[in-house]
Amino acid sequence: MFGFVRFEISLINKNADMLFRELSDFRATIEGFGARHAAKRVGENPALMGNLNEILKRLADAARRGNYPAFREADKRLHQAIMETSGIPGLADAWRIIWEKLAAFHQRQFYEGVPDLRTHIGEHTYLVEAIGMRDPAAAEDAARSHIEASWVRMAATRGTGAASNALHLASAYMSSHLQYQLRLDDVAARVAFTSPGNLSRLFRQQHGMGFQAYLQRLRMAKAAELLASTNLPVTTITRRVGYRSPSLFAQHFFRHYSQRPREWRKEKKTGLRAD
């Protein structure tokens, strides 16, 4: 009987995880669309940034003080304000429904998934900056990346430690947290729930390379994507993919693509115009 009860609980948790994933994907679609159009409207009316910057300040202050309730409230208000700034009729209402559906998941796991609010604020800052730069593609990418990162952090708190799940969680976390300084020991312990040695072995078995090599490949692929699809300054992209040194970023990019970042961007954008 106890085995059956455990099975039922496991099934409920699995269904809840699937619902959480689907709702997060839907939210990412809505917010990506909203952020893209918000950036377009800011291009027409820069004064719209005033409200977003003011809310971002409140969010940063709550993060600095470690005030989780205030942070959650400002977080909600910022995302809602972006939807309103988009000017798309009904979008803010649709977003609000998804936010409320996800609230139950977030309230249970937010404290575990975001142990330090000061690291979390960087994603919000990048999102608002992308909108302020009036770059629709960058704004959409920032919104989608933020939602994906949020989902991964919450999912990591529910990890099982199984080998396939450990590798999946680690890979997803790395992909959505490229702007941070990622270490094998931390990702293994806090995300994959396994030992550093075992996680390293899983990466070599599945991808044919170790943790650091895989991380660098992810960073270069994201940088190439942003260079081709956005007008973000190279220095901003450098920071976005986790590099503090522009020269080291350029060196690694050249190693992967045999071109410097600006050369890559020029070639790709010229090709897009030709098409």
N, C-alpha and C positions, 0 to 999 in steps of 0.2 A: 504493500500500500504506500509506504513512504517513497519507494522508487517511483511510483506513478505520480505522486504529488510533486516530486522533484522534476519529473518530466514535464508536468503541466506548467510549473513555474518557469522552466527553461523555455517552453514554447511561448509563454506569455512575454518573456523577456525578449525572445527573438522577434516576435511580432512587433513589440514596442520599438526595438532597434530599427526594424524595417520602416516603420511609420516615421520615426525620427529622421531617418535618412531621406525619405521621400519628401517630407515637409521641408527639410533643410534645402533640398535641391530646388523645390518650388520657390522657397524664399530667395535663393540665390538668383533664380531667373527673374523674379520680380525686382529685386534690388539692383541687379545688374542693368536691367532695362531702365529703371528709375534713375540710377546714377548717370547713365549715358545721356539721358534727356536733361537731367539737372545741369550737366556740364554744358550742354548746348544752350540752355536758358541763361546760365551765368555768362556765357559769351555774349548774349544779347543785353543782359542787365547785370553787370558786375556787383551791383549793390545787394543782390540776393545772397552773396557770400557772408554778409554781416551776421545774419542769424546763425548760420552754420558755424562760423568761427566762435561766436559767443557760446554756443552749446558745447563746442569742443573744449573751450576753456573750463567750463564747469565739469566736464568729464575728466580733464587732466587734473583738476584740483581734487576731485573725489579720489582719483587714482593715487595722487600724492599722499593723501590722508589715509588711504586704505579703507575708505568708507564704501563698503559694498552696496548697501541700499541706494545711496546717492549715485553711485556709478551706474547701477542698473537703470535707475530712472533717467539719468542723462543719456545713457546708451540708447534707450528706447526713444527718447525725444529726438536724438540726432538722426537716427534712421528714419523716423517718421518725417522729420523736417526735409530730409533728402527726397523722400517720395513726394512731399508737397511741392518742393522746389521744381520737380520735374514738369509740373503743369499738366500731367496726363490725368484726365478725368477718371475718378474711381480707383486710381492706383493706390492711393493712401488707404482707402477703405479695404481693398483686397489685401494689402500688406498687413493691416491691423489684425485681420482674421487669422492669418498665418502666424503672426507674432504671438497672439493669444493661444493658439494651438500648441506652439512650441514652448510657451512659458512654463508649462508643467515640467518638461524635461530640463529646462535651464535652471529652474528654481531648485531642483533636486541636486544638480551636479555642477552648478556654476562655481561654487566655492572650491570644489576639488579641481575642476578643469582650469581655473584661472587663479592659481595660488598667489600670484603677484600682479596686481592691477597695473603697475608701472610698465611692465613689459607688454601688456595688452593694448595700451594706449597708442603704441606706434602704428598699429593697423588702422585705427580711426584717423590718426593724423595724416597718414598716406592717402586715405580715401578722400578726406576733405581737400587735401592739397591737389589731388588729381582733378577733382571737380573744379577747384579754383584755377587750375591751369587751362581750363576750357578744352580739355582733351577727352572727348567722349569714349574713345577706346580704352584709354588709361583708367578712366573713372569706372567703366564697367568691369574691367579686370580687377581693380582694387576692391570693388563691392563683392564680386564673386569669390575672390581669394579670401576675403575676410570671413565670409559665411562658411567656406570650406574649412578654414582654419578653426572656426568655432565648433563645427561639427566634429572635426578630428579630435579636438581637445576633450569634448564631452564623451566621445566614443572611447577614448583612451581610458577614461575612468571606469569603463565597463568591460575592459579587456579580460580575456580568459587565459592568456598565456600560451595557447596552442601555437605550434610552430607556424602554420599558415597565417593565423591571425596576427601573430607577433610581427611577421615580415610585412603584412599588409598595413598594420597600424603604423609601423616605423616608416614605411615608404610614403604613406599618405601624410603623416605628420611632417616629414622632411619636405615634401612637395609644397605644403601649405605654410611652412615656416622658414622659407629660404632667407628672409631678412635677418634672422637670428643667428647667433653663434651656436651651432649644433655640435654636440660631442657624443661620441659613441656611448660612453658610460651613462650619460643622462637619458638619451633616447631609449637605451636598453632597459634601464630601471624604471623610468617614469611613464614610458609610452608602450613599449613592447612587453614589459613584465617578464624579462628573461635576462640572462647574463650577457655581458658584452661579447664574450667569446662565442656564445651560441648565435647571437645576432649577426656577428661578423661572418660566421660560417654560413648562415642562411643567405646572406647577401652574395657570397661567393658561389654558392650552389645555384641560386636562382638567376643572378645577373652576371656572373663571371667576373666580379670585381668586389673590392672591399667597400666598407662604409664610406670612407672619405672620397674614393674615386666616384662612387655612385652619387654622392652629394654634389660633387663638382659638376658631374654631367647634368644633374637637374638644374643647377644654377646657370650653367651655360645655355641650356635649352630655353629656360625662362628669359634670360637676357636677350637671346636671339629673337624670341617671340615679341618682347616689348620693343626692341629696336625696330622691328619690321612693322608692328601694328600701331604704335603710338608715336607721339612727338615729344615724349618725356626726355629731358636732358640726360646725357650719358651718365653724368654724376649721380642723378637720381636713380637711374636703373642700377648703377653700381651698388648703391646702398640697398636697393630693394632686393637684390639677390644675395646680400650678406657680405659684401666686400667693403672693407674700410679703406683699402688702398686702391686708388684708380689704376695705378701702374700694374699692380698684381692682377687686377681684374682684366686689364687689356692683354697682359701676358697670357693668362689662362684662356681668354677668348680666342686669341690668335692661335694658340696650340690646338684648339678644337676646330676652328673654322678657317684657318689659314688667312684670315683677314682681321684688320683692326675693327673695333666696334663701329666707328663712323663709316668706314668703307663698306662694311656689311649693310648698314642701314641705307646708305646711298644706293647700293646695288639693288637691294630688295624693293625700295620705294620706287626706283626707276622702272623696275620690272613690273610693279603693280600699275604704274601709270601707262606703261606700254600695253598692258592687257586691257 
